[in-house]
């Protein structure tokens, strides 16, 4: 899916491409400069990013809401997808498919949190404010400033989901997720969400994974970088996201142990993970 035939690029064009990336202003590529508060609950006070008040009509699941009367343009109903997180999927139709573990807990936790505030929220639209389904993409806060994404990550009821250019508050979110992982809270107590060595990975494993392995090969192309992990897993960084990886020393990764998190897809015996932000790749010091 992600691996194409290798293009024989000249050293000149490869060098020129990466020099262009390095010269791109960081603020044009990343929107993650927000600071976390000590308590990791009330923060992100509205300064550069304006917030809008809304009423939650319905909580579909841990990361999707239905709003009513949020703005004049969408005063009837607006479906809002919360930025920064992915919560376990609920089964909406009986016998259609099973809900994922902790889907119900994530949904109920969010409903209870919002109920405390009369289902009133404030939201900040993302730099990309609509997804392919037409849903509003936004960061959601309680009236006293609790970041809903960070709160769910703290509870171990969500995984970090970063899709550029919506990178705001990523440092806070990653810190909250790591704390929940270290405590093995809720979804992180599940065997399938533990860090797995690539060599121990089942041949049919798909979906969200946290993998550890050794970088065997790196290929740089004009439109992407491919990193081969233990000859079995292919990590792909595509052109739209390459500018975020200028601080990743890709050239010196070969032979090193790394940990990667993401959605694993299968094509035959090969597995592919598209990584969209450096936060998903960590170098392991052996």
Secondary structure, DSSP 4 states (H G I P E B T S, - for coil): ----PPP---HHHHHHHHHHHHHS-HHHH----PPPPTTSSB---SSSS--EEEEEEEEEETTEEEEESSSSTT-S-EEEEETEEE-PPPP-STTT-PPPTTHHHHHHHHHHHHHTTTTEEEEEEEEEEE-TT-PEEEEEEETT-BBHHHHHHHTT--EEE-BTTB-TTHHHHHHHHHHHHHHT-GGGGSGGGSEEEGGG--TT--EEEEEEEEEEEEEE-SSEEEEEETTTEEEEEEHHHHGGGTTS-GGG-TT-EEEEEEEEEEETTEEEEE--SGGGEEEE--
